[in-house]
């Protein structure tokens, strides 16, 4: 059964079908949200995830079937976290200017090392969000712009600045 | 793009019973909201049904009253018309009923007493006969009493006018 068919079933009153969407997306959302819990608090992350799933369930009637449920769920979860924890600014800077030079420089040059995850813990939540959504979860800048309510240019620039920051600290701390 | 396995570690994954626990909470939240909605819907439906029943009853009652009035024999309708016309006429009298303690002229007092007697007689006939008793004798007696009442009222008015 496709995702669309499952959503249609839920819309028609079959609540139990929601479990399929939950099963498919729980771990994905949990590990993503875990990156934003400062104390790596499992209970806190469980609460964010739970609230996101409940909100998503009640919003299913407004869900655009041409979109992916996962993208929508992540957006709800990020907003939930934003409101509760203030981890992200209410609105990221949409007027962020396109820094073409920086973007080009880090488009291909950047190389991920697992040690960088420790550095990622130290950088701001908004930079971390753009980085993980693009580099790990595979979302496009357009999708990230919609999810975080920022501009396309802001998403690209934030990503490049994050990569630069990661690389600089990594080279400094690990001497590579 | 970075391989997810090279980024997420085992520590990022939920613990063993986490998924089960969270799903239980979500399911209970969904069920409780649904049952609240159902209760609200039941209440609204019950209220609407009660309202409909009231309207239906009122409609049936109106219809019954209408039919009952329409089914009354012509004679009863005429009698009712007499009665209501005389009652209205009586209402505008300066002295409506006889009060023995009131200082009134003897002639007027006797007329008022007569009218009280007529009213008592009318009421007695009405109380005695059942709703569907439209016997000729009763109808005639009633009409006679109405006629007498009208004449008495006329007398009272004349006496009062003469006294001024």
HADDOCK unambig.tbl for C-alpha pairs under 7 A between the chains (distance, minus, plus):
assign (segid A and resid 27 and name CA) (segid B and resid 13 and name CA) 6.54 0.50 0.50
assign (segid A and resid 27 and name CA) (segid B and resid 14 and name CA) 6.64 0.50 0.50
assign (segid A and resid 30 and name CA) (segid B and resid 13 and name CA) 6.78 0.50 0.50
assign (segid A and resid 30 and name CA) (segid B and resid 14 and name CA) 6.50 0.50 0.50
assign (segid A and resid 31 and name CA) (segid B and resid 12 and name CA) 4.83 0.50 0.50
assign (segid A and resid 31 and name CA) (segid B and resid 13 and name CA) 5.31 0.50 0.50
assign (segid A and resid 34 and name CA) (segid B and resid 12 and name CA) 5.94 0.50 0.50
assign (segid A and resid 46 and name CA) (segid B and resid 22 and name CA) 6.93 0.50 0.50
assign (segid A and resid 50 and name CA) (segid B and resid 22 and name CA) 6.06 0.50 0.50
assign (segid A and resid 50 and name CA) (segid B and resid 26 and name CA) 6.54 0.50 0.50
assign (segid A and resid 54 and name CA) (segid B and resid 26 and name CA) 6.16 0.50 0.50
assign (segid A and resid 114 and name CA) (segid B and resid 6 and name CA) 6.67 0.50 0.50
assign (segid A and resid 114 and name CA) (segid B and resid 7 and name CA) 6.68 0.50 0.50
assign (segid A and resid 135 and name CA) (segid B and resid 1 and name CA) 4.67 0.50 0.50
assign (segid A and resid 135 and name CA) (segid B and resid 2 and name CA) 5.56 0.50 0.50
assign (segid A and resid 136 and name CA) (segid B and resid 1 and name CA) 6.19 0.50 0.50
assign (segid A and resid 136 and name CA) (segid B and resid 2 and name CA) 5.39 0.50 0.50
assign (segid A and resid 136 and name CA) (segid B and resid 3 and name CA) 6.63 0.50 0.50
assign (segid A and resid 136 and name CA) (segid B and resid 4 and name CA) 5.70 0.50 0.50
assign (segid A and resid 138 and name CA) (segid B and resid 1 and name CA) 6.72 0.50 0.50
